[in-house]
Amino acid sequence: MSRLTQSVNVRDSQSGGGSSLPIVPEARQISPTLSYKDPAGEHVSSSSNPEDLPAPIRMVLGRISVGDDVQPAQLSDAFQAMPEVPAPTRDVVLGSLLTAVITRGPAADEVEALLRSALAMDNYTAPTMLGGDSHRVLLLAGSGKKGLRTLNVSTPAALVAAAVGARVIKVGSAATSSTLGSRDLVRALGLREHRTATGVRADLDACGFAFVAIEPEIPALDGLYGGRFHAPNPFSFGLAPLASPVRGDVTIFGLAHPRVDVAAEVLSRFGMGDVDVLSTRLPSGHYLDEIGMVGELRCCRVRDGGVGPVAVSAIEHETATGATAAGLPTPCGSAEAVDRTADLLAGSGLDSHRAVVAVNSAFLLVRSGVASSLVEGRELAEDALRSGTVLAKTAASPTPAGKA
């Protein structure tokens, strides 16, 4: 007899014959929980029973999985219920929900509903408007999550534009999918960040550049969402500029996704009346959340609250040596990325880095009213970079803790 089974004789009531059937021992009950170790090394358990998911989440995931329509309000309800789900199940469910929404569309109604729900977690209030006099104040932000670990472009571009005479509020965060986030770079360069309109205005008046970090403005949302996504998702279509406690006359938003029209529509619904949403598709198929040196540039504008058509154009700028810069070298870690950027701002650096930063600075200079054309703006930006004085002109004196 086997150790795992026993046999009994069962007599067939019609034939009178017998047969031998195995008896399997009672199955061991498996607890419907997932167990993992948190960063502190403690064991954490989370129910894996789908019935434990809040009803709005189960309903939305079920409808999406079979291709049924989902109303924006239902998506909003599902997201609002997300904090009720314990980790690690919550990360899986949130990833499923946001990935499903972007692969189905993305649709402006759905993105808007999710963004409003997300911002409400931290009691979103209307931002303070900071306008310019002779030159417009620019709010510059990007989606990140472009899938390429390149040198930072947007922050040095903002610094260069400010050194030439523009007034730029740069909104950014620490790195998730990139080698170095804007917030990481600002800290490494010894620049300061702000949370109040007073601090931002003071730096704009002093040097033309002010930095606002996203994470301190949305602590509850950051705890749920931050650092968990490495590709564009619905929040990529406007969270960065919307989380800022201040706004400027003009919003420049870089998006690492082709649907620049969706981002433009969403930002207009949040009251941004003058917006440029930019995206570059490289020949490799990757999307940049800034103007690249080669590939295809997609742009959608908002003027007086109205969303215009998507403009698509081929781009192929030339570097100072006459060669095209298809992309930037991949730095070997954050330390190299900081060093490369510091070298660039000090007057040296890589030709390819200088070229792409100058092109993006030129766009900022035109939109701020400092330059009359992209050609003039690029010349001004390249002169500023070669002078090596960018940081000296844009590094305002440190602010005492708690005053910014």
C-alpha positions as CSV (number, residue, x, y, z in Angstrom):
1,M,0.0,0.0,0.0
2,S,1.2,3.4,-0.9
3,R,2.1,5.8,2.0
4,L,-0.1,8.5,0.4
5,T,-3.1,6.5,-0.6
6,Q,-5.3,3.7,0.6
7,S,-7.5,1.3,-1.4
8,V,-11.0,0.1,-0.6
9,N,-13.1,-2.4,-2.5
10,V,-16.3,-0.9,-3.9
11,R,-18.9,-3.4,-5.1
12,D,-20.8,-2.4,-8.3
13,S,-24.4,-2.7,-7.4
14,Q,-25.3,-4.0,-10.9
15,S,-22.4,-6.2,-11.9
16,G,-21.5,-7.4,-8.4
17,G,-17.9,-6.7,-9.2
18,G,-15.5,-4.8,-7.1
19,S,-13.0,-2.1,-7.9
20,S,-10.2,-0.5,-6.0
21,L,-10.3,3.3,-5.7
22,P,-7.7,5.5,-4.1
23,I,-8.6,7.6,-1.2
24,V,-6.7,10.9,-1.1
25,P,-6.1,12.5,2.3
26,E,-7.9,15.7,3.1
27,A,-6.3,18.6,1.2
28,R,-4.2,21.0,3.3
29,Q,-5.9,24.4,3.6
30,I,-3.8,27.1,2.1
31,S,-4.2,30.5,3.8
32,P,-5.2,33.2,1.2
33,T,-2.5,35.6,2.2
34,L,0.7,36.9,0.7
35,S,3.6,37.4,3.0
36,Y,6.7,39.5,2.3
37,K,9.4,41.4,4.1
38,D,9.1,45.2,4.2
39,P,12.3,47.4,3.9
40,A,12.8,47.1,7.7
41,G,12.9,43.3,7.4
42,E,9.5,42.8,9.1
43,H,7.1,40.2,7.8
44,V,3.9,41.7,6.4
45,S,0.8,39.8,5.2
46,S,-1.8,40.8,2.8
47,S,-5.0,39.1,1.8
48,S,-5.0,37.6,-1.7
49,N,-8.7,37.0,-1.7
50,P,-10.3,39.0,-4.5
51,E,-13.5,39.5,-2.3
52,D,-11.4,41.6,0.0
53,L,-10.8,44.2,-2.7
54,P,-13.2,47.2,-2.3
55,A,-16.2,46.9,-4.5
56,P,-15.3,49.9,-6.7
57,I,-12.0,48.4,-7.6
58,R,-13.4,45.0,-8.3
59,M,-16.0,46.5,-10.5
60,V,-13.7,48.6,-12.6
61,L,-11.1,45.9,-13.0
62,G,-13.8,43.4,-14.0
63,R,-15.3,45.7,-16.6
64,I,-11.9,46.7,-18.1
65,S,-10.8,43.0,-18.3
66,V,-13.8,42.2,-20.6
67,G,-13.7,45.4,-22.6
68,D,-16.7,47.1,-21.1
69,D,-16.9,50.8,-20.8
70,V,-15.9,52.4,-17.6
71,Q,-17.1,55.9,-16.6
72,P,-14.6,58.5,-15.3
73,A,-16.5,58.7,-12.0
74,Q,-16.1,54.9,-11.6
75,L,-12.4,55.2,-12.1
76,S,-12.3,58.0,-9.5
77,D,-14.2,55.8,-7.0
78,A,-11.7,53.0,-7.6
79,F,-8.7,55.1,-7.0
80,Q,-10.2,56.7,-3.9
81,A,-10.6,53.2,-2.5
82,M,-7.0,52.2,-3.2
83,P,-5.7,53.2,0.3
84,E,-8.0,50.6,1.8
85,V,-6.0,47.8,0.0
86,P,-3.0,46.6,2.1
87,A,0.4,46.2,0.5
88,P,1.7,44.4,-1.4
89,T,-1.7,43.7,-3.1
90,R,-2.2,47.5,-3.4
91,D,0.8,47.9,-5.6
92,V,-0.3,45.2,-8.0
93,V,-3.9,46.5,-8.1
94,L,-2.8,50.1,-8.7
95,G,-0.4,49.0,-11.4
96,S,-3.1,47.0,-13.1
97,L,-5.6,49.9,-13.0
98,L,-3.3,52.6,-14.3
99,T,-1.7,50.4,-16.9
100,A,-5.1,49.4,-18.2
101,V,-6.3,53.0,-18.5
102,I,-3.3,54.1,-20.5
103,T,-3.4,51.0,-22.8
104,R,-7.1,51.6,-23.5
105,G,-6.6,55.2,-24.5
106,P,-5.6,57.3,-22.9
107,A,-8.7,59.4,-22.7
108,A,-8.8,63.0,-21.4
109,D,-11.9,62.3,-19.3
110,E,-10.3,59.3,-17.6
111,V,-7.0,61.1,-17.0
112,E,-8.7,64.1,-15.6
113,A,-10.8,62.0,-13.2
114,L,-7.8,60.1,-11.9
115,L,-5.7,63.3,-11.5
116,R,-8.5,65.1,-9.6
117,S,-8.9,62.1,-7.3
118,A,-5.1,61.8,-6.8
119,L,-4.7,65.5,-6.0
120,A,-7.6,65.4,-3.6
121,M,-5.7,63.0,-1.4
122,D,-3.5,65.9,-0.3
123,N,-6.3,68.5,-0.2
124,Y,-5.4,70.2,-3.5
125,T,-5.9,73.9,-3.5
126,A,-5.7,76.5,-6.2
127,P,-2.1,77.5,-6.9
128,T,-0.8,81.1,-6.6
129,M,-0.3,82.8,-9.9
130,L,3.0,84.5,-10.5
131,G,3.0,86.8,-13.6
132,G,5.8,88.6,-15.3
133,D,6.0,92.2,-16.4
134,S,8.5,92.7,-19.2
135,H,9.0,89.0,-19.6
136,R,6.5,86.2,-19.0
137,V,7.1,83.8,-16.1
138,L,7.4,80.2,-17.4
139,L,6.5,77.0,-15.5
140,L,8.6,74.1,-16.8
141,A,7.8,70.5,-16.0
142,G,8.1,67.1,-17.6
143,S,6.5,63.7,-17.3
144,G,9.8,61.7,-16.9
145,K,9.6,58.0,-17.4
146,K,11.1,58.1,-20.9
147,G,12.8,54.8,-20.7
148,L,16.3,56.3,-21.5
149,R,18.9,57.0,-18.9
150,T,20.3,60.2,-20.4
151,L,21.8,63.3,-19.0
152,N,19.4,65.8,-17.5
153,V,18.3,68.3,-20.1
154,S,15.3,70.3,-18.7
155,T,17.0,71.7,-15.5
156,P,20.2,73.0,-17.2
157,A,18.0,74.4,-20.0
158,A,16.0,76.3,-17.4
159,L,19.2,77.5,-15.7
160,V,20.7,78.7,-19.0
161,A,17.5,80.5,-20.0
162,A,17.4,82.2,-16.6
163,A,21.0,83.3,-16.9
164,V,20.2,84.9,-20.2
165,G,17.2,86.8,-18.8
166,A,14.2,84.5,-18.7
167,R,12.2,83.8,-15.5
168,V,11.6,80.1,-15.1
169,I,10.0,78.0,-12.4
170,K,11.3,74.5,-12.7
171,V,9.0,71.8,-11.2
172,G,10.6,68.4,-10.7
173,S,11.1,65.3,-8.6
174,A,13.7,62.7,-7.6
175,A,14.6,60.0,-10.1
176,T,12.5,56.9,-10.7
177,S,13.4,55.6,-14.1
178,S,16.1,58.1,-15.0
179,T,19.7,58.2,-13.8
180,L,19.2,61.6,-12.2
181,G,16.0,63.5,-11.4
182,S,15.7,67.3,-11.5
183,R,15.4,67.3,-7.7
184,D,18.5,65.2,-7.4
185,L,20.4,67.5,-9.7
186,V,19.3,70.7,-8.0
187,R,20.4,69.4,-4.6
188,A,23.8,68.2,-6.0
189,L,24.4,71.7,-7.6
190,G,23.7,73.4,-4.2
191,L,20.5,75.1,-5.4
192,R,17.5,75.4,-3.2
193,E,13.9,74.4,-3.5
194,H,10.7,76.1,-2.5
195,R,7.2,75.4,-1.2
196,T,5.8,78.9,-1.0
197,A,5.0,81.6,-3.5
198,T,7.1,84.0,-1.4
199,G,10.2,81.9,-1.8
200,V,9.6,81.3,-5.5
201,R,9.0,85.0,-6.2
202,A,12.2,86.0,-4.3
203,D,14.4,83.7,-6.3
204,L,12.8,84.8,-9.6
205,D,13.5,88.4,-8.7
206,A,17.0,87.6,-7.6
207,C,18.3,85.3,-10.4
208,G,15.4,84.3,-12.7
209,F,15.3,80.6,-11.6
210,A,13.3,78.9,-8.9
211,F,12.8,75.2,-8.2
212,V,9.7,73.5,-6.7
213,A,9.9,69.8,-5.7
214,I,6.8,67.7,-6.3
215,E,7.1,65.2,-3.4
216,P,6.6,67.6,-0.5
217,E,3.4,68.9,-2.1
218,I,1.7,65.5,-2.4
219,P,2.9,63.4,0.5
220,A,-0.1,61.1,0.7
221,L,-0.2,60.5,-3.0
222,D,3.6,60.1,-3.1
223,G,3.3,57.3,-0.5
224,L,0.8,55.5,-2.6
225,Y,2.3,56.2,-6.1
226,G,5.8,57.5,-5.9
227,G,8.7,55.5,-7.2
228,R,6.5,52.6,-8.4
229,F,6.1,53.4,-12.2
230,H,8.8,53.3,-14.8
231,A,6.7,53.9,-17.9
232,P,4.1,56.6,-18.7
233,N,0.8,56.2,-16.9
234,P,-2.3,58.5,-16.6
235,F,-0.5,60.6,-13.9
236,S,2.3,61.3,-16.4
237,F,-0.2,63.5,-18.4
238,G,-0.1,66.5,-15.9
239,L,0.7,65.6,-12.3
240,A,4.0,67.5,-12.2
241,P,2.7,71.0,-13.2
242,L,-0.6,70.5,-11.3
243,A,1.2,69.6,-8.1
244,S,3.0,72.9,-8.1
245,P,1.8,75.4,-5.5
246,V,2.5,78.2,-8.0
247,R,1.9,78.8,-11.7
248,G,3.4,81.2,-14.3
249,D,2.1,83.0,-17.3
250,V,3.1,80.1,-19.5
251,T,3.3,76.3,-18.9
252,I,5.9,74.3,-20.8
253,F,5.2,70.6,-20.3
254,G,7.3,67.7,-21.8
255,L,5.6,64.4,-22.2
256,A,7.4,61.1,-23.0
257,H,4.3,59.8,-24.9
258,P,2.8,60.6,-28.3
259,R,-0.6,61.8,-27.0
260,V,0.4,65.4,-26.4
261,D,-3.2,66.4,-27.2
262,V,-4.5,64.5,-24.1
263,A,-2.1,66.3,-21.8
264,A,-3.0,69.7,-23.4
265,E,-6.7,69.0,-22.9
266,V,-6.3,67.9,-19.3
267,L,-4.1,70.9,-18.4
268,S,-6.6,73.3,-20.0
269,R,-9.4,71.8,-17.9
270,F,-7.4,72.6,-14.7
271,G,-7.3,76.3,-15.8
272,M,-4.0,76.5,-17.6
273,G,-4.7,78.9,-20.5
274,D,-1.3,79.1,-22.2
275,V,0.5,75.8,-22.6
276,D,2.9,74.0,-24.9
277,V,3.1,70.2,-24.6
278,L,6.1,68.8,-26.3
279,S,7.3,65.3,-27.1
280,T,10.1,64.0,-29.3
281,R,10.0,60.6,-30.9
282,L,13.5,59.3,-31.6
283,P,14.4,57.0,-34.5
284,S,14.8,54.3,-31.9
285,G,11.1,54.6,-31.0
286,H,11.7,56.1,-27.6
287,Y,9.9,59.3,-26.6
288,L,11.6,62.2,-24.9
289,D,9.9,64.7,-22.6
290,E,11.8,67.6,-24.2
291,I,13.0,68.7,-27.6
292,G,15.5,66.3,-29.1
293,M,18.1,66.8,-31.7
294,V,16.7,64.3,-34.3
295,G,13.5,62.5,-34.9
296,E,9.9,63.8,-34.8
297,L,8.7,66.6,-32.7
298,R,5.0,66.6,-31.6
299,C,3.5,69.7,-30.1
300,C,0.0,70.7,-28.9
301,R,-0.8,74.2,-27.7
302,V,-3.4,75.7,-25.5
303,R,-4.1,79.4,-26.1
304,D,-6.7,81.4,-24.2
305,G,-7.9,78.0,-22.8
306,G,-8.5,76.5,-26.3
307,V,-6.7,73.4,-27.3
308,G,-5.2,73.5,-30.8
309,P,-4.3,70.7,-33.2
310,V,-1.2,68.5,-32.8
311,A,1.6,69.7,-35.0
312,V,4.2,67.1,-36.1
313,S,7.5,68.1,-37.7
314,A,10.8,66.4,-38.5
315,I,13.7,67.7,-36.5
316,E,17.4,67.4,-37.1
317,H,19.5,70.1,-35.5
318,E,23.2,70.3,-36.0
319,T,25.8,70.6,-33.4
320,A,28.6,73.2,-33.5
321,T,30.8,70.6,-35.2
322,G,28.3,70.0,-37.9
323,A,27.4,66.5,-36.8
324,T,23.9,65.5,-35.8
325,A,23.3,64.6,-32.1
326,A,20.9,61.6,-32.1
327,G,21.1,61.3,-28.4
328,L,23.1,61.8,-25.2
329,P,25.6,59.3,-23.8
330,T,24.3,57.2,-20.9
331,P,26.1,58.2,-17.7
332,C,27.4,55.5,-15.5
333,G,25.4,56.5,-12.4
334,S,24.1,59.6,-10.8
335,A,27.6,60.9,-9.8
336,E,28.7,61.0,-13.4
337,A,25.5,62.7,-14.4
338,V,26.0,65.4,-11.9
339,D,29.7,65.9,-13.0
340,R,28.7,66.1,-16.7
341,T,26.1,68.7,-16.0
342,A,28.4,70.7,-13.7
343,D,31.0,70.6,-16.4
344,L,28.5,71.8,-19.0
345,L,27.4,74.8,-16.9
346,A,31.0,75.6,-16.2
347,G,31.8,76.1,-19.8
348,S,33.0,72.7,-21.0
349,G,31.1,69.4,-21.1
350,L,30.0,67.3,-24.0
351,D,29.1,68.8,-27.4
352,S,26.0,66.7,-27.6
353,H,24.8,67.8,-24.2
354,R,25.4,71.5,-25.0
355,A,23.5,71.2,-28.2
356,V,20.4,69.7,-26.8
357,V,20.4,72.0,-23.8
358,A,20.8,75.0,-26.0
359,V,17.9,74.0,-28.2
360,N,15.6,73.6,-25.3
361,S,16.8,76.8,-23.7
362,A,16.1,78.6,-27.0
363,F,12.5,77.5,-26.9
364,L,12.2,78.9,-23.3
365,L,13.8,82.2,-24.3
366,V,11.3,82.6,-27.2
367,R,8.3,81.8,-25.0
368,S,9.4,84.1,-22.3
369,G,9.9,87.0,-24.8
370,V,13.7,87.3,-24.3
371,A,14.5,86.0,-27.9
372,S,12.5,86.8,-31.0
373,S,13.4,83.5,-32.8
374,L,14.8,80.0,-32.0
375,V,18.0,80.9,-33.9
376,E,18.6,84.0,-31.7
377,G,17.6,82.0,-28.6
378,R,20.1,79.2,-29.4
379,E,22.9,81.7,-30.0
380,L,22.2,83.3,-26.6
381,A,22.0,80.0,-24.9
382,E,25.3,78.7,-26.4
383,D,27.1,82.0,-25.5
384,A,25.9,81.6,-21.9
385,L,27.1,78.0,-21.7
386,R,30.5,78.8,-23.1
387,S,30.9,81.7,-20.7
388,G,30.9,79.3,-17.8
389,T,28.9,81.7,-15.7
390,V,25.4,80.1,-15.6
391,L,25.6,78.8,-12.0
392,A,27.1,82.1,-10.8
393,K,24.1,84.0,-12.3
394,T,21.4,81.6,-11.1
395,A,22.5,80.3,-7.7
396,A,20.7,82.6,-5.2
397,S,22.0,82.7,-1.7
398,P,20.8,79.8,0.6
399,T,17.6,80.3,2.5
400,P,17.4,79.5,6.2
401,A,15.6,76.2,7.0
402,G,11.8,76.6,7.0
403,K,11.8,80.0,5.3
404,A,11.4,78.8,1.7
